Amino acid sequence: MRLESTVFGREYAREAINVTLMDLVLIRDPHKKIKNMVFRWRLFMAIQLPFTALTLYDLVKYGGLFFAVCFGVMIVVMVVIALYLIWAERGMKEFSDPGRHVVWTFDEEGIRYCLNGSMEIRFFWENYQCLRIGRAGIFFIPKDRGKGNILGMPAEHKEAVIRYLEETGRDIRPVHENP
C-alpha cells in the first residue's frame, strides 16, 4: 500500500511536536493524554527567568560559591529550555511546510518513509506497539526507546492504515485519542 501527502496543517504539526516531546511517556503508556508540551516549556522558561535574575542579584550582592553554582545551573537549564523551544518552533514550521511531499509505502517488512523523493527511511513492524490516533494525525508508537522512532502521518490516512493493519494481521493495535 502506498500513501502520499503534500498538505500538512498547523494542527498536525502541533500535534506531531507534542507527541514527539512526550515520546518516553507514550512508549510506557500509549493511552496517556497528549498535553501541550510547547506551552509547558514556555511556562518553564517564564518561571525560570525570574529565579535566574534573583540568583544573579544574590550573586552580585553577596558573592559566594553557592550563588555562583546556582546561577550556573539555572543558566544551563534556561539554555536547555530555549533549545527545546527553538527545536519545537522549527519542527512546527518544517511539518507545516507547503512544499513538503511525503510518501509512505507499507509492505511485509514495515514502512518506507520517503521525504521529497530524496530521503528514504525504513521502519520495521516488530519495533512498534500501537497506532495512536489523534485529532489531526496518526502516530506509530515504538515498543522501546531506541527500537524505533515515532512515525506520524495526517489523520486523512486513518481508515486506510487501520484497514491495512487488520488485513495483514499486524499486532499493532489502534489507540484512540483521549476522551
RALINBEL-V657737 format. One record per helix or strand. SS is the DSSP state (hx for helix, st for strand). FROM is the first residue (numbers start at 0). TO is the last residue. Records with the same first field share a line. If there is no record, write none. Layout:
# RALINBEL-V657737
SS: FROM-TO  FROM-TO
This chain:
# RALINBEL-V657737
st: 1-4  101-105  109-114  118-123  127-132  136-141  150-153  172-175
hx: 9-20  22-27  36-61  64-94  124-126  154-167
